[in-house]
Amino acid sequence: MKFKIIYLYNIIIFGLWGFLQWNAHWKFLFLKIKSQKIHSYYNHFKGTLRIIPELENQIIPDLYHIVLHLLILIMFWFSLCYLLKSLKK
């Protein structure tokens, strides 16, 4: 019974972590947002290094956020692999 609780705990934590990452970092890249939010984002991160130019109707992340998103995806992948491996045992 103890092992089943640990698996459930890992699934819940993994789900919450994914939900928080979506709300904090990803939804603004994929969903349509207000132009006020876009201008606020660009104003806040003015002067940062950009490898992709800004667009007026979509948030384009700067280099810092691109690296951050890549690290989040890598962490997500390793967490998912660990969770699936632990469930198979």
SEKOLLUM-881855 format. One record per residue: residue number from 0; y, z, x of N, C-alpha, C, CB in turn; residue in one letter. Coordinates in Angstrom, 2 decimals, m for minus. Glycine has a CB too. Example, Ala and Ser with C-alpha at 12.3 -4.5 7.8 and 13.67 -1.06 7.14 Angstrom:
REM residues 2
+-----+---------+---------+---------+---------+---------+---------+---------+---------+---------+---------+---------+---------+---+
!   k !    n_c2 !    n_c3 !    n_c1 !   ca_c2 !   ca_c3 !   ca_c1 !    c_c2 !    c_c3 !    c_c1 !   cb_c2 !   cb_c3 !   cb_c1 ! r !
+-----+---------+---------+---------+---------+---------+---------+---------+---------+---------+---------+---------+---------+---+
!   0 !   m5.69 !    7.80 !   13.19 !   m4.50 !    7.80 !   12.30 !   m3.30 !    7.80 !   13.20 !   m4.47 !    9.05 !   11.31 ! A !
!   1 !   m2.25 !    7.08 !   12.85 !   m1.06 !    7.14 !   13.67 !    0.03 !    7.87 !   12.90 !   m0.60 !    5.72 !   14.08 ! S !
+-----+---------+---------+---------+---------+---------+---------+---------+---------+---------+---------+---------+---------+---+
REM end
This chain:
REM residues 89
+-----+---------+---------+---------+---------+---------+---------+---------+---------+---------+---------+---------+---------+---+
!   k !    n_c2 !    n_c3 !    n_c1 !   ca_c2 !   ca_c3 !   ca_c1 !    c_c2 !    c_c3 !    c_c1 !   cb_c2 !   cb_c3 !   cb_c1 ! r !
+-----+---------+---------+---------+---------+---------+---------+---------+---------+---------+---------+---------+---------+---+
!   0 !   m1.20 !    0.00 !    0.83 !    0.00 !    0.00 !    0.00 !    1.26 !    0.00 !    0.87 !    0.00 !    1.22 !   m0.94 ! M !
!   1 !    1.20 !    0.70 !    2.01 !    2.36 !    0.79 !    2.88 !    2.79 !   m0.58 !    3.38 !    2.06 !    1.71 !    4.06 ! K !
!   2 !    1.84 !   m1.43 !    3.74 !    2.17 !   m2.76 !    4.25 !    2.81 !   m3.64 !    3.18 !    0.93 !   m3.43 !    4.79 ! F !
!   3 !    2.38 !   m3.52 !    1.95 !    2.96 !   m4.31 !    0.88 !    4.42 !   m3.94 !    0.65 !    2.16 !   m4.14 !   m0.41 ! K !
!   4 !    4.74 !   m2.67 !    0.78 !    6.13 !   m2.23 !    0.63 !    6.99 !   m2.79 !    1.76 !    6.21 !   m0.68 !    0.61 ! I !
!   5 !    6.45 !   m2.84 !    2.97 !    7.19 !   m3.40 !    4.09 !    7.46 !   m4.88 !    3.86 !    6.42 !   m3.19 !    5.41 ! I !
!   6 !    6.48 !   m5.62 !    3.35 !    6.69 !   m7.04 !    3.07 !    7.75 !   m7.23 !    1.99 !    5.38 !   m7.69 !    2.63 ! Y !
!   7 !    7.70 !   m6.42 !    0.96 !    8.69 !   m6.50 !   m0.10 !   10.09 !   m6.17 !    0.45 !    8.33 !   m5.54 !   m1.25 ! L !
!   8 !   10.16 !   m5.16 !    1.28 !   11.42 !   m4.78 !    1.90 !   11.97 !   m5.94 !    2.72 !   11.23 !   m3.53 !    2.80 ! Y !
!   9 !   11.12 !   m6.59 !    3.53 !   11.57 !   m7.72 !    4.35 !   12.05 !   m8.87 !    3.48 !   10.45 !   m8.19 !    5.26 ! N !
!  10 !   11.37 !   m9.16 !    2.41 !   11.78 !  m10.24 !    1.51 !   13.14 !   m9.92 !    0.88 !   10.72 !  m10.46 !    0.43 ! I !
!  11 !   13.33 !   m8.69 !    0.46 !   14.61 !   m8.29 !   m0.15 !   15.74 !   m8.38 !    0.86 !   14.51 !   m6.86 !   m0.71 ! I !
!  12 !   15.53 !   m7.87 !    2.07 !   16.56 !   m7.91 !    3.11 !   16.87 !   m9.36 !    3.48 !   16.11 !   m7.13 !    4.36 ! I !
!  13 !   15.84 !  m10.19 !    3.62 !   16.03 !  m11.60 !    3.95 !   16.82 !  m12.30 !    2.84 !   14.66 !  m12.29 !    4.16 ! F !
!  14 !   16.51 !  m12.02 !    1.60 !   17.23 !  m12.62 !    0.49 !   18.68 !  m12.17 !    0.43 !   16.55 !  m12.28 !   m0.81 ! G !
!  15 !   18.93 !  m10.88 !    0.63 !   20.30 !  m10.38 !    0.63 !   21.11 !  m10.96 !    1.79 !   20.32 !   m8.85 !    0.71 ! L !
!  16 !   20.48 !  m11.03 !    2.96 !   21.15 !  m11.60 !    4.12 !   21.52 !  m13.06 !    3.87 !   20.25 !  m11.48 !    5.38 ! W !
!  17 !   20.60 !  m13.82 !    3.30 !   20.87 !  m15.21 !    2.99 !   21.98 !  m15.37 !    1.96 !   19.62 !  m15.88 !    2.49 ! G !
!  18 !   21.97 !  m14.51 !    0.94 !   23.01 !  m14.54 !   m0.09 !   24.38 !  m14.24 !    0.51 !   22.69 !  m13.54 !   m1.20 ! F !
!  19 !   24.45 !  m13.23 !    1.38 !   25.72 !  m12.87 !    2.01 !   26.22 !  m13.99 !    2.92 !   25.57 !  m11.57 !    2.80 ! L !
!  20 !   25.32 !  m14.62 !    3.66 !   25.72 !  m15.72 !    4.54 !   26.24 !  m16.90 !    3.71 !   24.54 !  m16.17 !    5.42 ! Q !
!  21 !   25.59 !  m17.18 !    2.61 !   26.04 !  m18.27 !    1.73 !   27.45 !  m17.98 !    1.23 !   25.07 !  m18.46 !    0.54 ! W !
!  22 !   27.68 !  m16.77 !    0.73 !   28.98 !  m16.43 !    0.18 !   30.08 !  m16.36 !    1.24 !   28.90 !  m15.12 !   m0.55 ! N !
!  23 !   29.74 !  m15.93 !    2.44 !   30.75 !  m15.75 !    3.48 !   31.04 !  m17.03 !    4.26 !   30.31 !  m14.67 !    4.43 ! A !
!  24 !   30.05 !  m17.90 !    4.44 !   30.24 !  m19.01 !    5.36 !   29.95 !  m20.39 !    4.79 !   29.39 !  m18.80 !    6.53 ! H !
!  25 !   28.99 !  m20.52 !    3.92 !   28.48 !  m21.85 !    3.59 !   29.04 !  m22.45 !    2.31 !   27.02 !  m21.79 !    3.49 ! W !
!  26 !   29.30 !  m21.65 !    1.29 !   29.67 !  m22.25 !    0.01 !   30.98 !  m23.01 !    0.07 !   29.76 !  m21.17 !   m1.05 ! K !
!  27 !   31.89 !  m22.59 !    0.98 !   33.16 !  m23.30 !    1.08 !   33.01 !  m24.67 !    1.73 !   34.16 !  m22.46 !    1.88 ! F !
!  28 !   31.91 !  m24.87 !    2.44 !   31.68 !  m26.17 !    3.07 !   31.05 !  m27.18 !    2.11 !   30.79 !  m26.01 !    4.28 ! L !
!  29 !   30.31 !  m26.69 !    1.14 !   29.53 !  m27.59 !    0.28 !   30.04 !  m27.70 !   m1.15 !   28.12 !  m27.13 !    0.25 ! F !
!  30 !   30.77 !  m26.71 !   m1.62 !   31.25 !  m26.73 !   m2.99 !   32.72 !  m27.12 !   m3.04 !   31.05 !  m25.36 !   m3.65 ! L !
!  31 !   33.14 !  m27.66 !   m4.16 !   34.54 !  m28.01 !   m4.34 !   35.35 !  m26.74 !   m4.51 !   34.74 !  m28.97 !   m5.56 ! K !
!  32 !   36.42 !  m26.62 !   m3.73 !   37.27 !  m25.44 !   m3.80 !   38.72 !  m25.87 !   m4.02 !   37.13 !  m24.58 !   m2.52 ! I !
!  33 !   39.54 !  m24.91 !   m4.37 !   40.94 !  m25.18 !   m4.66 !   41.68 !  m25.56 !   m3.38 !   41.61 !  m23.96 !   m5.32 ! K !
!  34 !   42.69 !  m26.41 !   m3.54 !   43.47 !  m26.84 !   m2.38 !   44.21 !  m25.67 !   m1.74 !   44.47 !  m27.94 !   m2.78 ! S !
!  35 !   44.55 !  m24.66 !   m2.54 !   45.21 !  m23.47 !   m2.00 !   44.30 !  m22.76 !   m0.99 !   45.60 !  m22.50 !   m3.14 ! Q !
!  36 !   43.02 !  m22.67 !   m1.28 !   42.06 !  m22.05 !   m0.36 !   41.92 !  m22.87 !    0.92 !   40.68 !  m21.89 !   m1.05 ! K !
!  37 !   41.91 !  m24.20 !    0.77 !   41.80 !  m25.08 !    1.93 !   43.01 !  m24.91 !    2.84 !   41.68 !  m26.56 !    1.49 ! I !
!  38 !   44.21 !  m24.92 !    2.26 !   45.42 !  m24.76 !    3.06 !   45.49 !  m23.36 !    3.69 !   46.67 !  m25.01 !    2.20 ! H !
!  39 !   45.03 !  m22.37 !    2.98 !   44.98 !  m21.01 !    3.53 !   44.04 !  m20.93 !    4.72 !   44.55 !  m20.00 !    2.45 ! S !
!  40 !   42.89 !  m21.57 !    4.60 !   41.92 !  m21.58 !    5.70 !   42.51 !  m22.27 !    6.93 !   40.61 !  m22.29 !    5.28 ! Y !
!  41 !   43.07 !  m23.46 !    6.74 !   43.65 !  m24.20 !    7.86 !   44.83 !  m23.46 !    8.47 !   44.08 !  m25.59 !    7.41 ! Y !
!  42 !   45.62 !  m22.80 !    7.64 !   46.76 !  m22.03 !    8.14 !   46.29 !  m20.83 !    8.96 !   47.65 !  m21.56 !    6.98 ! N !
!  43 !   45.25 !  m20.17 !    8.49 !   44.72 !  m19.00 !    9.19 !   44.12 !  m19.37 !   10.54 !   43.68 !  m18.29 !    8.34 ! H !
!  44 !   43.45 !  m20.51 !   10.62 !   42.79 !  m20.93 !   11.86 !   43.58 !  m22.04 !   12.57 !   41.37 !  m21.41 !   11.56 ! F !
!  45 !   44.90 !  m22.01 !   12.40 !   45.77 !  m22.98 !   13.06 !   45.72 !  m22.75 !   14.57 !   47.23 !  m22.88 !   12.52 ! K !
!  46 !   45.67 !  m23.81 !   15.33 !   45.69 !  m23.70 !   16.78 !   44.32 !  m23.49 !   17.41 !   46.57 !  m22.58 !   17.17 ! G !
!  47 !   43.25 !  m23.52 !   16.62 !   41.92 !  m23.38 !   17.17 !   41.40 !  m24.75 !   17.61 !   40.96 !  m22.73 !   16.15 ! T !
!  48 !   40.40 !  m24.74 !   18.44 !   39.82 !  m25.97 !   18.96 !   39.02 !  m26.67 !   17.87 !   38.94 !  m25.69 !   20.19 ! L !
!  49 !   39.36 !  m27.94 !   17.64 !   38.68 !  m28.72 !   16.60 !   38.06 !  m29.95 !   17.23 !   39.65 !  m29.12 !   15.46 ! R !
!  50 !   36.82 !  m30.23 !   16.85 !   36.18 !  m31.46 !   17.30 !   36.12 !  m32.48 !   16.16 !   34.78 !  m31.19 !   17.83 ! I !
!  51 !   36.33 !  m32.02 !   14.94 !   36.40 !  m32.89 !   13.76 !   37.76 !  m32.64 !   13.11 !   35.20 !  m32.60 !   12.74 ! I !
!  52 !   38.54 !  m33.67 !   12.85 !   39.88 !  m33.47 !   12.27 !   39.82 !  m32.86 !   10.86 !   40.62 !  m34.80 !   12.22 ! P !
!  53 !   40.91 !  m32.20 !   10.50 !   41.03 !  m31.57 !    9.17 !   41.08 !  m32.63 !    8.08 !   42.28 !  m30.67 !    9.10 ! E !
!  54 !   40.57 !  m32.27 !    6.90 !   40.71 !  m33.10 !    5.71 !   41.49 !  m32.31 !    4.68 !   39.32 !  m33.53 !    5.15 ! L !
!  55 !   42.20 !  m33.01 !    3.81 !   43.01 !  m32.31 !    2.81 !   42.21 !  m31.82 !    1.62 !   44.11 !  m33.21 !    2.33 ! E !
!  56 !   41.05 !  m32.42 !    1.35 !   40.30 !  m32.04 !    0.16 !   38.98 !  m31.32 !    0.48 !   40.01 !  m33.27 !   m0.67 ! N !
!  57 !   38.75 !  m31.00 !    1.75 !   37.50 !  m30.34 !    2.16 !   37.76 !  m29.51 !    3.41 !   36.37 !  m31.37 !    2.41 ! Q !
!  58 !   37.13 !  m28.34 !    3.50 !   37.24 !  m27.53 !    4.70 !   36.33 !  m28.10 !    5.78 !   36.87 !  m26.04 !    4.41 ! I !
!  59 !   36.92 !  m28.38 !    6.92 !   36.18 !  m28.82 !    8.10 !   36.29 !  m27.68 !    9.12 !   36.74 !  m30.20 !    8.68 ! I !
!  60 !   35.17 !  m27.09 !    9.50 !   35.23 !  m25.94 !   10.39 !   35.68 !  m26.31 !   11.81 !   33.88 !  m25.26 !   10.45 ! P !
!  61 !   36.31 !  m25.35 !   12.48 !   36.67 !  m25.52 !   13.87 !   35.44 !  m25.27 !   14.74 !   37.84 !  m24.58 !   14.26 ! D !
!  62 !   35.61 !  m25.39 !   16.05 !   34.47 !  m25.27 !   16.96 !   33.82 !  m23.88 !   16.87 !   34.91 !  m25.54 !   18.39 ! L !
!  63 !   34.62 !  m22.84 !   16.73 !   34.08 !  m21.49 !   16.60 !   33.13 !  m21.40 !   15.41 !   35.21 !  m20.46 !   16.45 ! Y !
!  64 !   33.56 !  m21.92 !   14.28 !   32.74 !  m21.83 !   13.07 !   31.52 !  m22.75 !   13.13 !   33.58 !  m22.17 !   11.85 ! H !
!  65 !   31.64 !  m23.87 !   13.83 !   30.48 !  m24.73 !   14.00 !   29.41 !  m24.00 !   14.80 !   30.87 !  m26.05 !   14.70 ! I !
!  66 !   29.81 !  m23.36 !   15.90 !   28.87 !  m22.57 !   16.71 !   28.31 !  m21.42 !   15.88 !   29.56 !  m22.03 !   18.00 ! V !
!  67 !   29.16 !  m20.74 !   15.13 !   28.72 !  m19.64 !   14.28 !   27.69 !  m20.12 !   13.26 !   29.92 !  m19.00 !   13.56 ! L !
!  68 !   27.93 !  m21.25 !   12.63 !   26.99 !  m21.79 !   11.65 !   25.65 !  m22.17 !   12.29 !   27.59 !  m23.01 !   10.95 ! H !
!  69 !   25.72 !  m22.73 !   13.49 !   24.47 !  m23.05 !   14.20 !   23.68 !  m21.78 !   14.52 !   24.78 !  m23.82 !   15.50 ! L !
!  70 !   24.37 !  m20.73 !   14.94 !   23.68 !  m19.46 !   15.23 !   23.09 !  m18.84 !   13.97 !   24.65 !  m18.48 !   15.89 ! L !
!  71 !   23.80 !  m18.95 !   12.86 !   23.28 !  m18.44 !   11.59 !   22.03 !  m19.21 !   11.19 !   24.35 !  m18.54 !   10.47 ! I !
!  72 !   22.06 !  m20.53 !   11.34 !   20.88 !  m21.34 !   11.01 !   19.69 !  m21.00 !   11.91 !   21.21 !  m22.82 !   11.12 ! L !
!  73 !   19.94 !  m20.80 !   13.20 !   18.87 !  m20.42 !   14.11 !   18.30 !  m19.06 !   13.73 !   19.38 !  m20.39 !   15.57 ! I !
!  74 !   19.17 !  m18.11 !   13.42 !   18.72 !  m16.78 !   13.02 !   17.93 !  m16.85 !   11.70 !   19.92 !  m15.82 !   12.87 ! M !
!  75 !   18.41 !  m17.68 !   10.78 !   17.72 !  m17.86 !    9.51 !   16.32 !  m18.42 !    9.74 !   18.53 !  m18.80 !    8.58 ! F !
!  76 !   16.21 !  m19.42 !   10.63 !   14.93 !  m20.05 !   10.92 !   13.95 !  m19.04 !   11.54 !   15.12 !  m21.23 !   11.87 ! W !
!  77 !   14.42 !  m18.29 !   12.54 !   13.55 !  m17.31 !   13.19 !   13.15 !  m16.18 !   12.23 !   14.23 !  m16.73 !   14.43 ! F !
!  78 !   14.08 !  m15.78 !   11.38 !   13.76 !  m14.74 !   10.40 !   12.73 !  m15.23 !    9.39 !   15.03 !  m14.28 !    9.66 ! S !
!  79 !   12.89 !  m16.46 !    8.94 !   11.93 !  m17.04 !    8.01 !   10.55 !  m17.18 !    8.65 !   12.42 !  m18.40 !    7.51 ! L !
!  80 !   10.51 !  m17.64 !    9.89 !    9.23 !  m17.77 !   10.61 !    8.56 !  m16.40 !   10.77 !    9.44 !  m18.41 !   12.00 ! C !
!  81 !    9.34 !  m15.39 !   11.11 !    8.79 !  m14.04 !   11.27 !    8.26 !  m13.52 !    9.94 !    9.86 !  m13.09 !   11.83 ! Y !
!  82 !    9.01 !  m13.73 !    8.87 !    8.59 !  m13.25 !    7.56 !    7.30 !  m13.95 !    7.12 !    9.71 !  m13.48 !    6.51 ! L !
!  83 !    7.25 !  m15.26 !    7.28 !    6.04 !  m15.99 !    6.88 !    4.85 !  m15.61 !    7.76 !    6.29 !  m17.51 !    6.96 ! L !
!  84 !    5.07 !  m15.41 !    9.03 !    3.99 !  m15.00 !    9.93 !    3.49 !  m13.61 !    9.55 !    4.46 !  m15.01 !   11.40 ! K !
!  85 !    4.39 !  m12.72 !    9.21 !    3.96 !  m11.36 !    8.84 !    3.25 !  m11.35 !    7.49 !    5.16 !  m10.40 !    8.79 ! S !
!  86 !    3.57 !  m12.26 !    6.59 !    2.91 !  m12.34 !    5.30 !    1.50 !  m12.91 !    5.43 !    3.72 !  m13.18 !    4.35 ! L !
!  87 !    1.27 !  m13.77 !    6.43 !   m0.05 !  m14.37 !    6.62 !   m1.06 !  m13.36 !    7.14 !    0.05 !  m15.54 !    7.57 ! K !
!  88 !   m0.58 !  m12.35 !    7.87 !   m1.52 !  m11.36 !    8.46 !   m2.12 !  m10.48 !    7.43 !   m0.83 !  m10.51 !    9.47 ! K !
+-----+---------+---------+---------+---------+---------+---------+---------+---------+---------+---------+---------+---------+---+
REM end
